[in-house]
Amino acid sequence: FESVMTDSYKKMAEAKTEAAGDKAKMKASMESIMKEREEALSKVLTPEQMKTYDAQVTKNVKTAKHHMEKSGTKHTG
């Protein structure tokens, strides 16, 4: 699990560097990385653990959006 997460974070950092401010490219890269990560995790986690993981990801996304709204950063897309 740890290696899957670490690997996906590295890929995200690389994608961010490569996109260099290109939001469309960044979004496409992130979707691809997230899909790969979920496929890898589904091999190491039980279906029950995947549900917990999905719930945590959803919660994190909502929290991130909330923080962006509070700080005045507008997220479009």
QUIFEN-V52011 format. One record per residue. RES is the residue in one letter. SS is DSSP state (h for helix, s for strand, l for the rest). Layout:
res:RES ss:SS
res:RES ss:SS
This chain:
res:F ss:l
res:E ss:h
res:S ss:h
res:V ss:h
res:M ss:h
res:T ss:h
res:D ss:h
res:S ss:h
res:Y ss:h
res:K ss:h
res:K ss:h
res:M ss:h
res:A ss:h
res:E ss:h
res:A ss:h
res:K ss:h
res:T ss:h
res:E ss:h
res:A ss:h
res:A ss:l
res:G ss:l
res:D ss:l
res:K ss:h
res:A ss:h
res:K ss:h
res:M ss:h
res:K ss:h
res:A ss:h
res:S ss:h
res:M ss:h
res:E ss:h
res:S ss:h
res:I ss:h
res:M ss:h
res:K ss:h
res:E ss:h
res:R ss:h
res:E ss:h
res:E ss:h
res:A ss:h
res:L ss:h
res:S ss:h
res:K ss:h
res:V ss:h
res:L ss:l
res:T ss:l
res:P ss:h
res:E ss:h
res:Q ss:h
res:M ss:h
res:K ss:h
res:T ss:h
res:Y ss:h
res:D ss:h
res:A ss:h
res:Q ss:h
res:V ss:h
res:T ss:h
res:K ss:h
res:N ss:h
res:V ss:h
res:K ss:h
res:T ss:h
res:A ss:h
res:K ss:h
res:H ss:h
res:H ss:h
res:M ss:h
res:E ss:h
res:K ss:h
res:S ss:l
res:G ss:l
res:T ss:l
res:K ss:l
res:H ss:l
res:T ss:l
res:G ss:l
